[in-house]
């Protein structure tokens, strides 16, 4: 049984930074694709970023590129989402997801291709 555990969420002031982590149990990331999605209150879930574990190819939703960075640490078997210059509109529950495949770029933002999902971690940006 594969589970994903997100970490690093919390309350931060506008302009601040957070780093979210996504660590699996039951699997070692190898040919996976790891994605981050978020869902704000009253809104649909949206794609944030994804990384292909083998090779490190990344994809971002356009509006977040430059403020958010997705990365992976092979030694820790953990994916990270570094979020800078946070804005109140970034407030959401952030979900980590893992696909067992090295997704092609055009599929990396489609939740239907992800096999495992974490429980989510709350990020609140407020003064």
C-alpha positions in Angstrom: 0.0 0.0 0.0 1.5 3.3 -1.1 0.7 6.4 0.9 1.9 10.0 0.4 2.6 12.3 3.3 2.7 16.0 2.8 4.5 18.3 5.3 5.4 21.9 5.7 2.0 23.7 5.5 1.0 26.4 7.8 0.2 30.1 8.3 2.5 32.6 6.7 2.3 36.4 6.1 2.0 37.8 2.6 5.4 37.9 1.0 6.6 35.0 3.0 7.9 31.6 2.0 7.1 27.9 2.7 8.5 24.6 1.6 6.2 21.7 1.3 7.4 18.1 1.3 6.0 14.9 -0.1 7.3 11.6 1.1 6.0 8.2 0.2 5.7 5.1 2.3 5.7 1.8 0.5 7.6 2.8 -2.5 10.9 4.4 -3.6 10.4 7.1 -6.2 12.2 6.1 -9.4 10.2 6.3 -12.7 7.4 8.3 -11.0 6.0 11.7 -11.7 5.2 13.8 -8.7 2.7 16.5 -8.9 1.4 19.2 -6.7 -2.2 20.4 -6.9 -4.2 22.8 -4.8 -7.8 23.5 -3.9 -9.0 26.8 -2.5 -12.3 27.1 -0.7 -15.2 27.2 -3.2 -12.9 26.5 -6.1 -11.9 23.5 -8.2 -8.7 21.7 -7.7 -5.9 23.2 -9.9 -2.5 22.0 -11.1 0.5 23.7 -9.5 3.6 21.9 -10.6 5.0 18.5 -11.4 8.4 16.8 -11.8 9.5 13.7 -13.5 11.6 11.8 -11.0 13.9 10.3 -13.6 15.5 13.2 -15.3 13.9 16.0 -13.4 11.7 17.5 -16.1 9.3 20.0 -14.6 6.1 21.7 -15.5 4.4 24.6 -13.9 1.1 26.3 -14.2 2.1 29.6 -15.9 0.9 32.0 -13.3 3.0 30.4 -10.6 6.3 29.9 -12.4 8.9 32.1 -11.0 7.4 32.0 -7.5 7.1 28.3 -7.0 9.8 25.7 -7.6 9.4 21.9 -7.6 12.4 19.7 -6.8 13.3 16.3 -5.6 15.9 14.8 -3.3 16.8 11.2 -4.2 18.6 10.6 -1.0 15.5 11.5 1.0 13.1 10.0 -1.4 11.1 13.3 -1.1 9.7 15.9 -3.5 9.5 19.5 -2.5 7.5 22.5 -3.5 9.2 25.8 -2.5 6.8 28.7 -2.5 8.1 32.3 -2.4 6.4 35.7 -2.3 3.2 34.1 -1.2 0.0 35.9 -1.7 -3.4 35.6 0.0 -4.8 34.0 -3.1 -2.3 31.1 -2.7 -4.3 30.0 0.4 -5.5 26.5 -0.3 -5.1 22.9 0.6 -2.1 21.6 -1.3 -2.1 17.9 -2.4 0.8 15.8 -3.5 0.2 13.2 -6.1 2.3 10.4 -7.6 2.0 8.7 -10.9 3.8 5.4 -11.4 4.8 6.5 -14.9 7.2 9.1 -16.3 4.5 11.2 -17.8 4.9 13.1 -21.0 4.9 16.9 -20.4 1.4 17.3 -21.9 0.0 14.9 -19.3 1.8 16.2 -16.2 -1.0 18.6 -15.3 -3.9 16.1 -15.6 -5.0 14.6 -12.3 -6.4 11.5 -14.0 -2.9 10.2 -14.6 -1.9 10.2 -11.0 -2.3 7.0 -9.0 -1.7 8.1 -5.4 -2.8 11.2 -3.5 -1.8 12.6 -0.1 -4.3 13.9 2.4 -3.3 17.5 1.8 -1.7 20.2 3.8 -3.2 23.6 4.5 -1.4 26.7 3.4 -2.9 30.0 4.7 -1.4 33.3 3.6 -2.7 36.0 5.8 -1.6 39.0 7.9 
